[in-house]
Amino acid sequence: MLFLCLNKLVEQENGVKQIDGLKKKSYTYYNGRIQFIRKGEKPMMKGIDVARYFLSLDKNGEIFNKILRTQNGRTFYEGNARLNKYMHLAQNIYIAKYGALLMDSVFYAYDNGAVDPVVQESYSVLLERRDQAVSLQEREQRFLDSIFKAFYNATLDELIELSHEDSEWVDKHGYYRKEDQKMDSMARKAEYERQYADMIKILERMG
């Protein structure tokens, strides 16, 4: 791997691996990989902040709700599932458009589409704090705003189907062990560029 050619991993501090000779701000450690940050680029967002921002856009709780639903043998809040689908699709489309990860969420191929377990398990708490401000870079804010608008009228079934169309989900779904269900979205970059080309054009027209 590239980082082994540059420096040796030497320690782990607070769950984040460090590299000798490199400033922390020049890279991040994500999903088992070192992600280098080019000069002038901003590090990827935290998934929990993306979730908070989406929730803040739904001021009346119309789509991110606590309506219980049972599907594929699972019972869950519709709003929780919808939030995770927004995040999954946002990650994939951002990769297709910019060639980089939007956020540090690690998604798993669950029965009803890709899920970030951290967000899934924090949903009720996040809902209670939906009015708290989230500070974003302009590009990321515009991008998330367009995702929110584009999928606002989509049904949950439609969002789940879109999540199921991700070949990374297809390949990892069905494994028994959670660790084997972990998705590697960046590995599908070239595929996403083709898959989401039309969607990117729609988002750009939306401003």
C-alpha positions in Angstrom: 0.0 0.0 0.0 1.1 3.6 -0.7 1.5 4.6 2.9 4.0 1.8 3.5 6.2 3.3 0.9 6.2 6.7 2.6 6.2 5.9 6.3 5.5 3.1 8.8 2.4 2.9 10.9 3.8 3.2 14.4 1.1 3.7 17.0 -2.6 4.0 17.6 -3.9 6.9 19.6 -7.6 7.2 20.5 -8.5 4.7 17.8 -6.8 6.7 15.0 -3.6 5.3 13.6 -0.6 7.6 13.3 2.1 7.7 10.6 5.6 8.9 11.4 6.6 12.0 9.6 3.2 13.1 8.5 0.9 15.7 10.0 -2.4 14.4 11.1 -4.2 16.9 8.8 -2.6 15.5 5.7 -4.4 12.2 5.9 -7.3 10.3 7.5 -7.7 6.7 8.4 -10.9 5.2 7.0 -12.3 1.7 6.7 -8.8 0.1 6.9 -7.2 2.5 4.4 -5.1 5.7 4.6 -6.8 8.5 2.7 -4.4 11.3 1.8 -5.7 14.8 1.6 -4.3 17.0 -1.2 -3.2 20.5 -0.5 -6.2 22.8 -0.4 -8.7 20.0 0.1 -10.8 19.6 3.2 -11.0 16.3 5.0 -14.1 14.3 4.6 -17.1 15.0 6.8 -18.2 12.9 9.7 -21.2 10.8 8.9 -23.0 11.9 12.0 -22.7 15.5 10.8 -24.2 14.6 7.4 -27.1 12.9 9.3 -27.6 15.9 11.5 -27.7 18.2 8.5 -30.3 16.1 6.6 -32.4 16.0 9.8 -32.2 19.8 10.1 -33.6 20.3 6.6 -36.8 18.3 7.6 -38.0 20.9 10.1 -41.5 19.5 10.6 -40.4 15.9 10.8 -42.4 14.9 7.7 -40.0 12.4 6.3 -37.6 11.6 9.1 -40.2 10.3 11.5 -40.7 7.6 14.0 -43.4 5.6 12.2 -42.7 1.9 12.8 -42.5 -0.4 9.8 -41.8 -4.1 9.3 -40.1 -5.2 6.1 -37.9 -8.2 5.2 -38.4 -9.5 8.7 -37.0 -6.3 10.3 -39.0 -3.7 12.3 -37.6 -0.1 12.2 -38.5 3.5 12.0 -39.3 4.6 8.5 -37.4 7.9 9.0 -34.3 6.0 10.2 -34.2 3.8 7.1 -34.8 6.9 4.9 -32.0 8.8 6.5 -29.6 5.9 6.0 -30.6 5.6 2.3 -30.1 9.4 1.8 -26.6 9.0 3.3 -25.7 5.9 1.2 -26.8 7.5 -2.0 -25.1 10.8 -1.1 -21.9 8.9 -0.5 -22.1 7.1 -3.8 -23.1 10.1 -5.9 -20.4 12.2 -4.3 -17.8 9.6 -5.2 -19.1 9.5 -8.8 -18.9 13.3 -9.1 -15.8 14.2 -7.1 -13.8 11.0 -7.0 -13.6 11.2 -3.2 -15.5 10.2 -0.1 -18.1 12.7 1.2 -18.0 11.3 4.8 -16.4 8.8 7.1 -19.5 6.6 7.4 -18.8 2.8 7.1 -21.9 1.2 5.5 -23.0 -2.3 5.9 -25.1 -4.4 3.5 -28.3 -5.0 5.6 -31.5 -6.5 4.3 -33.2 -3.2 3.6 -30.2 -1.5 2.0 -27.0 0.1 3.2 -26.8 1.3 6.8 -24.4 3.2 8.9 -24.8 1.5 12.3 -23.6 4.6 14.2 -26.3 6.7 12.7 -28.9 3.9 12.9 -28.3 3.5 16.6 -28.2 7.2 17.3 -31.4 8.1 15.4 -33.7 8.9 18.3 -31.1 11.1 19.9 -30.3 12.9 16.7 -34.0 13.6 16.1 -34.2 15.3 19.5 -31.3 17.6 18.5 -32.4 18.2 14.9 -32.5 22.0 15.5 -28.8 22.2 16.4 -26.8 24.0 13.7 -24.3 22.1 11.5 -21.5 24.0 9.9 -20.6 22.8 6.4 -18.3 23.8 3.5 -20.3 25.5 0.7 -19.8 22.7 -1.8 -20.9 20.0 0.6 -23.9 22.1 1.7 -25.1 22.6 -1.9 -24.6 19.0 -2.6 -26.5 17.7 0.4 -29.3 20.3 -0.3 -29.7 18.9 -3.8 -29.8 15.3 -2.5 -32.5 16.2 0.0 -34.6 17.9 -2.7 -34.1 15.1 -5.3 -35.3 12.3 -3.0 -37.8 14.2 -0.9 -40.8 12.7 -2.8 -39.3 9.3 -3.2 -41.0 6.5 -1.3 -39.0 4.4 1.2 -39.5 1.4 -1.1 -38.0 3.4 -4.0 -35.0 4.4 -1.8 -34.4 0.9 -0.7 -34.5 -0.3 -4.3 -31.9 2.3 -5.3 -29.7 1.1 -2.4 -30.1 -2.5 -3.6 -28.9 -1.5 -7.1 -25.4 -0.7 -5.7 -23.3 -3.7 -6.7 -21.2 -3.3 -3.6 -24.4 -3.9 -1.6 -25.2 -6.9 -3.8 -21.8 -8.5 -3.3 -21.7 -8.0 0.5 -25.4 -8.7 1.3 -26.2 -12.3 2.4 -23.0 -12.8 4.4 -23.8 -13.9 8.0 -21.0 -12.1 9.8 -21.4 -8.4 10.2 -17.7 -7.8 9.4 -18.2 -9.5 6.0 -21.1 -7.2 5.2 -18.9 -4.1 5.4 -19.0 -2.1 2.1 -16.1 -0.5 0.4 -17.7 2.2 -1.7 -14.5 3.7 -3.1 -13.7 0.4 -4.8 -16.7 1.1 -7.1 -15.7 4.6 -8.1 -15.5 3.8 -11.9 -18.8 1.9 -11.8 -20.5 4.7 -9.9 -19.3 7.3 -12.4 -21.4 5.4 -15.1 -24.2 4.4 -12.8 -25.0 7.9 -11.4 -24.0 10.1 -14.5 -27.7 11.0 -15.2 -28.4 11.6 -11.6 -25.5 14.0 -11.4 -26.9 16.0 -14.3 -30.2 16.2 -12.6 -28.6 17.5 -9.4 -26.6 20.1 -11.3 -29.8 21.4 -12.9 -31.3 21.7 -9.4 -28.5 24.1 -8.4 
